């Protein structure tokens, strides 16, 4: 629908431009060709500026490079249009930039700078409005989450004191039970104290994932194969807390229960060329009445709000396998 609006806009502009200027040319066919050239040149400059220069340079705070590139691009595109227009009307001497530089620069380049700048201003206004909507939605969701947390909040000191008491009641020789309780305590501490910040160090998020997977190993029998691959480059950057765990929880929740085959969960997390790559895969069985998880929908919404235009999420649901791949620009 949005592309249709763009097409209609340029068609209307073409018609209006042609209607007011066709009498300036010897034939209507020539007038249409020249008008098409001018509109196409203007559209080319607007889209390159709005979809390449602004996000690639301006939004990355390379202001000087953006300004120089913008001006050089407008001048080059304008002069190319002038050269083509001279060939269309069969009077190249009227469009000789070197002979009539001032006139052609004033009649072509300056209007193009103003028109393309107007198009860029519309892009900036729309992006600003979109960012304000995202901030408002994030504020509403954060307020709702905080309210839900307050409603269900329990005294964390009581919880940790109770866990410590249980820990010391466990026989010292039962190291598996003690280790499990310690991991659970670390996970709870992370959720209560670390996740209130907007971002956390990737090391803490990875530690939480590792503890969760270790606890899952204890619950599963030998038919469950759990493969966890963590790149050593996972350090020195921050991400939103609890962003990755819903995908792993979903993998274990919908894990297959084959008696004569393997039930497998594979988790891979690595850093590559300024991006965080996260892949989760699990074997699954088709079950009647099975519906999609709310957790995945929630994390998709979080990604849209927290990393707009800076993530890609691919979810592939096969009859016997469920694959998730997330790429996050960091």
C-alpha positions in Angstrom: 0.0 0.0 0.0 2.8 2.3 0.9 4.6 1.7 -2.5 1.3 2.5 -4.3 1.2 5.9 -2.6 4.7 6.6 -3.9 3.8 5.5 -7.5 0.6 7.7 -7.4 2.6 10.7 -6.1 5.1 10.6 -8.9 2.4 10.0 -11.6 0.5 13.0 -10.4 3.7 15.1 -10.4 4.4 13.9 -13.9 1.0 14.9 -15.1 1.0 18.3 -13.5 4.6 19.0 -14.7 3.7 18.0 -18.2 0.4 20.0 -18.2 2.2 23.3 -17.3 5.3 22.9 -19.5 4.3 20.9 -22.7 3.8 24.1 -24.7 7.5 25.0 -24.2 8.5 22.2 -26.6 8.0 21.6 -30.4 6.0 18.5 -30.0 4.0 16.8 -27.2 6.0 13.6 -27.5 9.2 15.6 -26.9 7.6 17.4 -24.0 6.6 14.0 -22.4 10.1 12.6 -22.9 11.7 15.6 -21.2 9.2 15.6 -18.4 9.8 11.9 -17.8 13.5 12.6 -17.6 13.1 15.4 -15.1 10.7 13.5 -12.8 12.8 10.4 -13.0 15.9 12.4 -12.1 14.2 14.0 -9.2 12.8 10.7 -7.9 16.2 9.1 -8.2 17.8 11.9 -6.1 15.1 11.8 -3.5 15.2 8.0 -2.9 19.0 7.8 -2.9 19.1 10.6 -0.3 16.2 9.2 1.9 17.1 5.5 1.8 20.9 5.5 1.4 22.5 8.8 2.5 20.2 9.6 5.5 20.3 6.2 7.2 23.9 5.4 6.1 25.5 8.7 7.0 23.2 11.2 8.8 21.8 8.8 11.3 25.3 7.5 12.0 26.3 11.1 13.0 28.7 11.5 10.0 27.4 15.0 9.4 30.3 16.5 7.4 30.5 13.4 5.1 26.7 13.5 4.6 26.7 17.2 3.7 29.6 16.9 1.2 28.2 13.7 -0.3 24.7 15.2 -0.6 25.9 18.3 -2.5 28.2 16.4 -4.8 25.5 13.8 -5.6 22.9 16.6 -6.4 25.4 18.4 -8.6 26.4 15.2 -10.5 22.8 14.0 -11.0 21.7 17.5 -12.1 24.5 17.8 -14.7 23.8 14.3 -16.0 20.2 15.3 -16.4 21.2 18.5 -18.2 23.4 16.5 -20.6 20.6 14.0 -21.4 18.1 16.8 -21.9 20.4 18.5 -24.4 20.5 15.3 -26.5 16.7 14.8 -26.3 15.9 18.3 -27.7 18.8 18.1 -30.2 20.4 21.3 -29.0 23.3 20.3 -26.8 24.9 23.7 -27.0 22.0 25.2 -25.0 22.8 22.7 -22.2 26.6 23.1 -22.3 27.6 23.4 -18.6 30.9 25.0 -19.3 29.5 27.7 -21.5 26.3 28.5 -19.5 27.4 27.4 -16.0 25.7 30.2 -14.0 22.3 29.9 -15.8 22.2 26.2 -15.7 23.4 26.0 -12.1 20.7 28.5 -11.1 17.9 26.9 -13.1 18.7 23.2 -12.3 21.1 22.5 -9.4 19.7 25.0 -6.9 16.0 23.9 -7.4 17.2 20.3 -7.1 18.9 21.0 -3.8 15.7 22.7 -2.4 13.4 20.0 -3.7 15.5 17.0 -2.5 16.0 18.8 0.8 12.2 19.1 1.1 11.9 15.3 0.5 14.6 14.6 3.1 12.7 16.9 5.6 9.6 14.7 5.1 11.7 11.6 5.8 13.1 13.1 8.9 9.7 14.2 10.2 8.2 10.8 9.5 11.1 9.0 11.2 10.9 11.4 14.2 7.1 10.7 14.5 7.7 7.0 14.3 10.4 7.2 17.0 8.1 9.1 19.3 5.4 6.4 18.8 7.9 3.7 19.7 9.0 5.6 22.8 5.4 6.0 23.9 4.7 2.3 23.3 7.8 1.4 25.2 6.8 3.7 28.1 3.4 2.1 28.2 4.8 -1.5 28.1 7.4 -0.7 30.7 4.8 0.8 33.0 2.6 -2.2 32.6 5.5 -4.6 33.2 6.5 -2.6 36.3 2.9 -2.7 37.6 2.7 -6.5 37.1 6.1 -6.9 38.8 4.9 -4.9 41.8 1.7 -6.9 42.0 3.6 -10.2 42.1 6.7 -9.0 44.0 7.8 -11.0 47.0 10.5 -10.1 49.5 13.8 -11.1 47.8 15.7 -11.3 51.1 13.2 -13.9 52.3 13.6 -15.9 49.1 17.4 -15.9 49.3 17.5 -16.7 53.0 15.2 -19.6 52.3 17.3 -20.9 49.5 20.4 -20.6 51.7 18.7 -22.6 54.4 17.7 -25.3 51.9 21.3 -25.3 50.5 22.8 -26.1 53.9 20.2 -28.8 54.6 21.3 -30.7 51.6 24.0 -33.3 52.3 27.4 -32.1 51.3 28.0 -35.2 49.3 25.0 -34.4 47.1 26.9 -32.0 45.0 24.5 -32.2 42.1 21.6 -30.9 44.2 23.8 -28.2 45.8 25.0 -27.0 42.4 21.5 -26.9 41.0 20.2 -24.9 43.9 23.2 -22.5 43.5 22.5 -22.0 39.8 18.8 -21.4 40.5 19.8 -18.8 43.1 22.1 -17.1 40.6 19.3 -17.0 38.0 16.8 -15.5 40.5 19.4 -12.9 41.6 19.9 -11.9 38.0 16.2 -11.5 37.3 15.6 -9.5 40.5 18.6 -7.2 40.6 20.2 -7.1 37.1 17.3 -6.9 34.8 16.0 -3.6 35.9 18.5 -1.8 33.7 17.8 -1.2 30.0 20.9 -3.1 29.0 23.2 -5.6 30.6 26.6 -7.0 29.7 26.5 -9.9 27.3 28.6 -11.9 29.8 25.7 -11.8 32.3 23.1 -12.8 29.8 25.3 -15.7 28.6 25.8 -16.8 32.2 22.0 -16.8 32.7 21.5 -18.9 29.6 24.2 -21.3 30.6 22.7 -21.8 34.1 19.2 -22.3 32.6 20.5 -24.9 30.2 22.4 -26.7 32.9 19.3 -27.0 35.0 17.5 -28.4 31.9 20.1 -31.1 31.6 19.3 -32.3 35.0 15.6 -32.7 34.1 16.2 -34.7 30.9 17.2 -38.3 30.4 19.9 -39.6 28.1 17.6 -39.4 25.1 17.9 -35.6 25.2 21.0 -34.2 23.5 21.7 -30.6 24.4 24.4 -28.8 22.3 25.5 -25.4 23.5 28.1 -23.4 21.5 29.3 -20.1 22.8 31.8 -18.0 20.9 34.8 -16.6 22.9 34.1 -13.2 21.3 31.0 -12.8 23.4 32.3 -9.9 25.6 32.6 -6.2 25.8 29.1 -5.2 24.6 25.6 -4.8 26.1 22.1 -6.0 25.1 18.6 -5.8 26.5 18.1 -8.2 29.4 16.3 -11.5 29.1 16.1 -11.0 25.3 17.4 -14.4 24.4 16.0 -16.7 27.0 12.4 -16.9 25.6 13.8 -18.7 22.5 15.6 -21.3 24.6 12.6 -21.8 26.9 10.4 -22.3 23.8 12.9 -25.0 22.5 12.6 -27.0 25.7 8.9 -26.4 26.1 8.2 -27.9 22.6 10.9 -30.5 22.6 10.0 -33.9 21.1 9.6 -37.0 23.3 10.8 -39.7 21.0 11.4 -43.1 22.7 13.3 -44.6 19.8 15.1 -41.5 18.5 17.0 -38.5 19.8 15.5 -35.4 21.2 17.8 -32.5 20.4 18.2 -28.9 21.4 21.0 -26.9 19.8 21.9 -23.3 20.9 24.6 -21.3 19.1 25.6 -17.8 20.1 28.5 -15.8 18.4 29.7 -12.4 17.5 30.5 -11.6 13.8 31.3 -8.3 12.1 29.5 -6.1 14.6 26.5 -8.4 14.9 25.2 -10.9 17.4 24.2 -14.2 15.8 21.8 -16.4 17.8 20.4 -19.7 16.6 18.2 -22.1 18.4 17.0 -25.4 17.0 14.9 -28.3 18.5 13.3 -31.5 17.4 9.5 -31.4 17.7 6.4 -33.5 17.2 3.1 -32.4 15.6 0.6 -32.2 18.4 -3.2 -31.6 18.1 -4.3 -28.3 19.3 -0.8 -26.9 19.7 -0.7 -23.1 19.5 2.1 -20.6 19.2 3.7 -19.3 22.4 3.0 -15.9 23.9 6.6 -15.7 24.9 7.8 -15.6 21.2 5.2 -12.9 20.3 6.3 -10.8 23.2 10.0 -11.0 22.4 9.3 -10.2 18.7 7.5 -7.1 19.9 10.4 -6.2 22.2 12.8 -6.5 19.3 10.6 -4.2 17.2 10.6 -1.6 19.9 14.2 -1.9 21.1 16.1 -2.6 17.9 14.0 -1.1 15.0 15.8 -1.7 11.7 18.7 -3.3 13.6 17.6 -6.9 13.8 16.4 -9.8 11.6 14.4 -12.7 13.0 13.7 -15.9 11.0 11.4 -18.5 12.5 11.1 -21.8 10.6 8.5 -24.3 11.8 8.9 -27.7 10.2 6.9 -30.9 11.0 9.8 -32.4 12.9 12.0 -29.4 13.8 11.7 -25.8 15.0 14.5 -23.3 14.0 15.1 -19.7 15.1 17.8 -17.4 13.8 18.3 -13.9 15.2 20.8 -11.4 14.0 21.2 -8.3 16.1 23.3 -5.2 15.3 25.4 -4.3 18.3 
